[in-house]
Amino acid sequence: MKTRFIRIATLLLALFSSVGAAIAAEPVKIEPIKIGALFSVTGPPSFLGEPERNTAQMVVDEINKTGGIKGRPLELVIYDTTGDPTKAVQLATKLIKDDKVVAIIGPSTTGETMAVKPVTEKEQIPLISCAAGSKITDPVNPWTFKTAQNDTLAVARIFEHLQKRKLDKVAILTASDGFGASGREQLKNQATKFGMTLTVDDTFGPKDTDMTAQLTKIRGSEAQAIICWGTNPGPAVVAKNARQLGIKLPLFMSHGVSSKKFIELAGEAAEGIILPSGQVIVADLLPAAAPQKKALMAYVQDYKKNFGVEGDHFGGHAWDAVMLLKKALEQGADTPAAIRDQLEKISGFAGIGGVFGFSAADHAGLTKDAFVLVEIRNKDWVLVD
């Protein structure tokens, strides 16, 4: 009996030892930090969403290769909104309710962002939009930030340039979408401040394919310059129609066409057009001491290595969004509320869109120095001023 007991005890000890060893050998599962992303990867605004998607995933992969954030990997959950505000709202809800993300970057457009804002604000999830409309962060809401430069600042850069050229009679032609409406509001609001008279104030549909009627009206006015505010493809149509009509007035575009895609769409009609842009498209022309130079050159080169073309102004919005979140997470923030608090404390961050400085009163975080004026010459960008 004693011998049998000893055998049973020995067998049990061996069993417990092997189980314990197996448990000890099993790696501890580290929960990833889930970040949501809403981009217009397909649909009319795909020229925005595709580089944003590519950039966000590229940056997250690079962060994970170097150990993640405090040993935790990032998991990026990306959905394609196709540029549809209704779909963006549905997908934002899915990210929050089903995927349990701690923050969302995007959407790509102003209209989508304005539709999504009430959802993220209600659920108290930080939203870092990649769209430009000033009304996204004005007035400030605790849960909404943005990385794209404000159209307020873009308008000021154009008007300042017109003042230098002693041009004060301007025709404006704006898209009838969220971005265009926001730009139109700023153009009208700032005109008096800069001594500008708006000779024509007209609009076009984002999907319109002919703007000769609006441009004919402008040609018959006292306008000394034209400012077109919209995103592709509409502004390219405006450029082509203006050339077809023989209009020689200086033509200005918004930062909404700050990519080589616009030059491709407008073709020869793009020549001589001036627009405000983030510095990334002229990174190689900046002085070595420029605060953003290092980040800009690294981004341009990394994107080209991964996707065969240089990184642009729009992909840069996603780079900034991911890196701003990284900075907040590195400060120990891992809940939506803590991330929000840390984002609001970020200052002096040299990103792609500019040098960011958020505060309780400013969730856009950039000044007009984030913009440079560029002109299209020989199918490329050159600095103006």
C-alpha positions as CSV (number, residue, x, y, z in Angstrom):
1,M,0.0,0.0,0.0
2,K,2.8,2.3,0.9
3,T,4.7,1.5,-2.3
4,R,1.5,2.2,-4.3
5,F,1.0,5.6,-2.6
6,I,4.6,6.6,-3.3
7,R,4.1,5.7,-7.0
8,I,0.9,7.7,-7.3
9,A,2.5,10.7,-5.5
10,T,5.5,10.5,-7.9
11,L,3.3,10.4,-10.9
12,L,1.2,13.4,-9.7
13,L,4.4,15.4,-8.9
14,A,5.7,14.7,-12.5
15,L,2.3,15.7,-13.9
16,F,2.2,19.0,-12.0
17,S,5.8,19.8,-12.9
18,S,5.2,19.3,-16.6
19,V,2.0,21.4,-16.5
20,G,3.8,24.1,-14.5
21,A,6.7,24.1,-17.0
22,A,4.2,24.4,-19.9
23,I,2.5,27.3,-18.2
24,A,5.8,29.0,-17.5
25,A,6.9,28.5,-21.1
26,E,3.8,30.0,-22.6
27,P,4.4,33.6,-23.6
28,V,2.4,36.3,-21.8
29,K,0.0,37.9,-24.3
30,I,0.4,41.6,-24.5
31,E,-2.8,43.4,-25.5
32,P,-2.3,45.8,-28.4
33,I,-3.4,49.5,-28.3
34,K,-6.2,49.7,-30.8
35,I,-6.4,52.9,-32.9
36,G,-9.2,53.5,-35.4
37,A,-8.9,55.1,-38.8
38,L,-11.5,56.5,-41.2
39,F,-10.1,57.3,-44.7
40,S,-11.7,57.9,-48.1
41,V,-9.5,55.2,-49.7
42,T,-11.9,54.9,-52.6
43,G,-14.5,57.2,-54.1
44,P,-14.0,60.8,-55.2
45,P,-11.7,61.9,-52.3
46,S,-9.4,58.8,-52.8
47,F,-6.5,61.2,-53.6
48,L,-6.8,62.2,-50.0
49,G,-7.6,58.9,-48.4
50,E,-5.2,56.5,-50.2
51,P,-2.0,58.3,-49.1
52,E,-3.5,58.8,-45.6
53,R,-4.2,55.0,-45.3
54,N,-0.8,54.1,-46.7
55,T,1.0,56.6,-44.4
56,A,-0.9,55.6,-41.3
57,Q,-0.1,51.9,-41.7
58,M,3.5,52.6,-42.6
59,V,4.1,54.6,-39.5
60,V,2.3,52.1,-37.2
61,D,4.4,49.3,-38.7
62,E,7.6,51.3,-38.0
63,I,6.6,52.0,-34.4
64,N,5.8,48.3,-33.9
65,K,9.2,47.2,-35.4
66,T,10.9,49.2,-32.7
67,G,8.9,47.7,-29.8
68,G,5.6,49.6,-29.9
69,I,4.7,52.0,-27.2
70,K,6.1,51.0,-23.8
71,G,6.3,47.4,-25.0
72,R,2.7,47.3,-26.4
73,P,2.1,47.1,-30.1
74,L,-0.3,49.4,-32.0
75,E,-3.2,47.8,-33.9
76,L,-4.6,50.1,-36.6
77,V,-8.2,49.3,-37.6
78,I,-8.8,51.0,-40.9
79,Y,-12.2,51.5,-42.7
80,D,-12.9,53.0,-46.1
81,T,-15.6,55.7,-45.9
82,T,-15.6,56.2,-49.7
83,G,-16.1,59.9,-48.9
84,D,-19.7,59.3,-47.7
85,P,-20.6,61.1,-44.4
86,T,-23.3,58.7,-43.6
87,K,-21.0,55.7,-44.0
88,A,-18.3,57.5,-42.0
89,V,-20.8,57.8,-39.0
90,Q,-21.7,54.1,-39.3
91,L,-18.0,53.1,-39.3
92,A,-17.1,55.5,-36.5
93,T,-19.7,53.8,-34.4
94,K,-18.4,50.4,-35.3
95,L,-14.8,51.4,-34.3
96,I,-16.1,52.5,-30.9
97,K,-18.6,49.9,-30.1
98,D,-17.2,46.8,-31.8
99,D,-13.5,47.4,-32.2
100,K,-13.1,49.2,-28.8
101,V,-10.5,51.7,-30.1
102,V,-9.1,54.3,-27.8
103,A,-8.8,57.1,-30.5
104,I,-9.8,57.7,-34.1
105,I,-7.8,59.4,-36.8
106,G,-9.5,60.8,-39.9
107,P,-11.9,61.2,-41.7
108,S,-10.3,62.6,-44.8
109,T,-12.9,65.4,-45.6
110,T,-14.5,68.2,-43.7
111,G,-18.1,67.0,-44.5
112,E,-17.3,63.6,-43.1
113,T,-15.6,65.0,-40.0
114,M,-18.5,67.2,-39.2
115,A,-20.8,64.2,-39.4
116,V,-18.6,62.0,-37.2
117,K,-17.9,64.7,-34.5
118,P,-21.2,64.2,-32.6
119,V,-20.5,60.5,-32.3
120,T,-17.0,60.8,-31.0
121,E,-18.0,63.6,-28.7
122,K,-20.9,61.7,-27.2
123,E,-18.8,58.6,-26.7
124,Q,-15.8,60.7,-25.5
125,I,-13.3,59.2,-27.9
126,P,-10.5,61.5,-29.2
127,L,-10.8,62.3,-32.9
128,I,-7.9,63.6,-34.8
129,S,-9.3,64.7,-38.2
130,C,-7.2,64.9,-41.3
131,A,-9.5,67.5,-42.9
132,A,-8.9,71.2,-43.2
133,G,-12.2,73.1,-42.5
134,S,-11.8,75.7,-39.7
135,K,-15.2,74.8,-38.2
136,I,-13.9,71.3,-37.2
137,T,-12.1,72.9,-34.3
138,D,-13.7,76.3,-34.1
139,P,-15.4,76.4,-31.6
140,V,-13.2,74.1,-29.6
141,N,-14.6,70.8,-28.4
142,P,-12.6,68.8,-25.9
143,W,-12.6,65.6,-28.0
144,T,-11.8,66.9,-31.5
145,F,-8.4,67.8,-32.9
146,K,-7.1,68.2,-36.4
147,T,-3.8,68.0,-38.3
148,A,-4.6,69.7,-41.7
149,Q,-3.8,73.4,-41.8
150,N,-6.8,75.6,-41.3
151,D,-8.4,77.3,-44.4
152,T,-8.3,80.5,-42.3
153,L,-4.6,80.5,-42.5
154,A,-4.6,79.5,-46.2
155,V,-6.8,82.4,-47.1
156,A,-4.6,84.9,-45.2
157,R,-1.5,83.7,-47.2
158,I,-3.2,84.2,-50.5
159,F,-4.6,87.6,-49.6
160,E,-1.2,88.7,-48.3
161,H,0.4,87.8,-51.6
162,L,-2.3,89.7,-53.5
163,Q,-1.6,92.8,-51.4
164,K,2.1,92.6,-52.3
165,R,1.1,92.5,-56.0
166,K,-1.4,95.4,-55.5
167,L,-4.3,93.3,-56.7
168,D,-7.5,94.0,-54.8
169,K,-10.4,92.9,-57.0
170,V,-10.9,89.2,-56.7
171,A,-13.4,86.6,-58.1
172,I,-14.0,83.6,-55.9
173,L,-15.3,80.2,-57.2
174,T,-15.9,77.6,-54.5
175,A,-17.1,74.0,-54.3
176,S,-20.5,73.5,-52.8
177,D,-19.3,70.9,-50.3
178,G,-18.0,71.1,-46.7
179,F,-14.5,72.2,-47.7
180,G,-15.6,74.7,-50.3
181,A,-18.2,76.2,-48.0
182,S,-15.7,76.6,-45.2
183,G,-13.2,78.3,-47.6
184,R,-15.9,80.6,-49.0
185,E,-16.8,81.7,-45.5
186,Q,-13.2,82.6,-44.8
187,L,-12.7,84.3,-48.1
188,K,-15.7,86.5,-47.5
189,N,-14.9,87.1,-43.8
190,Q,-11.3,88.2,-44.5
191,A,-11.8,90.2,-47.6
192,T,-12.4,93.5,-45.9
193,K,-9.5,93.0,-43.5
194,F,-7.1,92.7,-46.4
195,G,-8.8,95.4,-48.5
196,M,-10.2,93.0,-51.1
197,T,-13.3,93.5,-53.2
198,L,-15.1,90.3,-54.3
199,T,-16.3,91.1,-57.8
200,V,-17.8,87.6,-58.3
201,D,-18.9,85.0,-55.7
202,D,-19.9,81.8,-57.4
203,T,-19.9,78.1,-56.7
204,F,-19.7,74.7,-58.5
205,G,-20.7,71.2,-57.7
206,P,-17.9,68.9,-56.6
207,K,-18.8,66.5,-59.5
208,D,-19.4,69.2,-62.1
209,T,-17.5,68.7,-65.4
210,D,-17.9,72.1,-66.9
211,M,-17.4,75.6,-65.3
212,T,-17.4,77.8,-68.4
213,A,-20.6,79.6,-67.3
214,Q,-19.1,80.7,-64.0
215,L,-15.7,81.6,-65.6
216,T,-17.4,83.6,-68.4
217,K,-19.1,85.7,-65.7
218,I,-15.8,86.2,-64.1
219,R,-14.2,87.2,-67.4
220,G,-16.8,89.9,-67.8
221,S,-16.2,91.3,-64.3
222,E,-13.5,93.7,-63.0
223,A,-11.6,90.8,-61.3
224,Q,-7.8,91.1,-61.3
225,A,-7.4,87.5,-59.9
226,I,-9.4,84.3,-59.4
227,I,-9.4,82.1,-56.3
228,C,-10.8,78.6,-56.7
229,W,-11.5,76.7,-53.5
230,G,-12.2,72.9,-53.7
231,T,-10.6,69.5,-53.9
232,N,-10.0,67.4,-57.0
233,P,-11.4,67.0,-59.6
234,G,-13.4,70.2,-59.8
235,P,-10.4,72.7,-59.5
236,A,-8.7,70.9,-62.4
237,V,-11.8,71.5,-64.5
238,V,-11.7,75.1,-63.6
239,A,-8.1,75.4,-64.6
240,K,-8.7,73.7,-68.0
241,N,-11.9,75.8,-68.7
242,A,-10.0,79.0,-67.8
243,R,-7.3,78.2,-70.3
244,Q,-9.9,77.2,-73.0
245,L,-11.6,80.6,-72.5
246,G,-8.3,82.4,-72.9
247,I,-8.5,83.9,-69.3
248,K,-5.1,85.4,-68.4
249,L,-5.9,86.4,-64.8
250,P,-3.7,85.0,-62.1
251,L,-5.4,81.8,-60.8
252,F,-5.0,80.7,-57.2
253,M,-6.1,77.4,-55.8
254,S,-6.5,76.2,-52.2
255,H,-4.4,73.7,-50.3
256,G,-7.1,71.2,-51.2
257,V,-5.2,70.4,-54.4
258,S,-1.7,70.3,-52.9
259,S,-0.5,67.1,-54.6
260,K,0.9,65.9,-57.9
261,K,-2.6,64.5,-58.6
262,F,-3.8,68.0,-59.4
263,I,-1.0,68.6,-61.9
264,E,-1.8,65.3,-63.5
265,L,-5.5,66.2,-63.8
266,A,-5.1,69.8,-64.9
267,G,-2.2,69.0,-67.4
268,E,-0.8,72.0,-69.2
269,A,-3.5,74.2,-67.6
270,A,-1.8,73.8,-64.2
271,E,1.2,75.9,-65.3
272,G,1.5,79.1,-63.3
273,I,-1.2,78.3,-60.7
274,I,-0.3,79.4,-57.2
275,L,-1.5,77.9,-54.0
276,P,-0.7,77.7,-50.3
277,S,0.6,74.3,-49.2
278,G,2.3,72.5,-46.4
279,Q,6.1,72.4,-46.7
280,V,6.3,68.7,-47.5
281,I,6.0,69.1,-51.3
282,V,9.0,71.4,-51.3
283,A,11.0,69.7,-48.5
284,D,14.2,69.5,-50.6
285,L,14.0,73.3,-51.2
286,L,13.9,74.3,-47.5
287,P,17.0,75.5,-45.6
288,A,18.8,72.9,-43.5
289,A,17.9,74.7,-40.3
290,A,14.1,74.6,-41.0
291,P,12.4,73.0,-37.9
292,Q,10.5,70.5,-40.0
293,K,13.2,69.6,-42.5
294,K,14.3,66.3,-40.8
295,A,10.8,64.9,-40.4
296,L,9.8,66.1,-43.9
297,M,12.7,64.5,-45.7
298,A,12.4,61.2,-43.7
299,Y,8.7,61.0,-44.6
300,V,9.2,61.7,-48.3
301,Q,11.9,59.1,-48.6
302,D,10.1,56.4,-46.5
303,Y,6.9,56.8,-48.5
304,K,8.8,56.5,-51.8
305,K,10.6,53.4,-50.5
306,N,7.3,51.8,-49.6
307,F,5.0,53.0,-52.3
308,G,7.1,54.1,-55.2
309,V,6.1,57.8,-55.1
310,E,7.0,60.7,-52.8
311,G,4.9,61.3,-49.7
312,D,2.6,64.3,-50.1
313,H,0.7,67.0,-48.2
314,F,-2.3,64.7,-47.6
315,G,-0.5,61.6,-46.4
316,G,1.4,64.0,-44.1
317,H,-1.9,64.7,-42.2
318,A,-2.1,61.0,-41.2
319,W,1.7,60.9,-40.3
320,D,1.0,63.8,-37.9
321,A,-2.1,62.1,-36.4
322,V,-0.3,58.9,-35.7
323,M,2.8,60.5,-34.3
324,L,0.8,62.9,-32.1
325,L,-1.0,59.9,-30.7
326,K,2.3,58.1,-30.2
327,K,3.5,61.2,-28.2
328,A,0.4,61.1,-26.0
329,L,0.7,57.3,-25.4
330,E,4.4,57.7,-24.5
331,Q,3.3,59.9,-21.7
332,G,1.5,57.0,-20.2
333,A,-2.0,57.7,-21.6
334,D,-3.8,54.6,-22.6
335,T,-7.5,55.5,-22.0
336,P,-9.4,57.9,-24.3
337,A,-9.7,60.5,-21.5
338,A,-5.9,60.4,-20.7
339,I,-5.0,60.5,-24.4
340,R,-7.2,63.6,-24.9
341,D,-5.6,65.3,-21.9
342,Q,-2.1,64.5,-23.2
343,L,-2.9,65.7,-26.7
344,E,-3.9,69.1,-25.4
345,K,-0.5,69.5,-23.7
346,I,1.6,68.9,-26.8
347,S,3.7,71.8,-27.9
348,G,6.7,72.4,-30.2
349,F,6.0,69.2,-32.2
350,A,7.6,69.5,-35.6
351,G,5.5,67.3,-37.9
352,I,4.7,67.2,-41.6
353,G,1.9,69.8,-41.6
354,G,3.8,72.3,-39.3
355,V,5.0,72.8,-35.8
356,F,2.0,71.9,-33.6
357,G,1.1,73.5,-30.3
358,F,-2.2,72.4,-28.9
359,S,-4.0,74.0,-25.8
360,A,-7.4,74.0,-24.2
361,A,-8.2,77.0,-26.5
362,D,-6.6,75.6,-29.7
363,H,-7.1,72.1,-31.1
364,A,-5.8,73.0,-34.6
365,G,-2.4,73.9,-33.2
366,L,-0.8,75.6,-36.2
367,T,0.0,79.2,-37.3
368,K,0.2,80.6,-40.9
369,D,3.9,79.7,-40.9
370,A,2.7,76.1,-41.6
371,F,2.0,77.3,-45.1
372,V,4.3,78.2,-48.0
373,L,3.1,79.6,-51.3
374,V,4.0,77.4,-54.2
375,E,3.7,77.9,-58.0
376,I,3.4,75.1,-60.6
377,R,6.2,75.3,-63.1
378,N,7.2,72.6,-65.6
379,K,4.9,70.1,-63.8
380,D,6.6,70.7,-60.5
381,W,6.5,73.0,-57.5
382,V,8.6,76.1,-56.9
383,L,8.5,78.4,-53.9
384,V,6.9,81.8,-54.2
385,D,8.1,84.9,-52.2
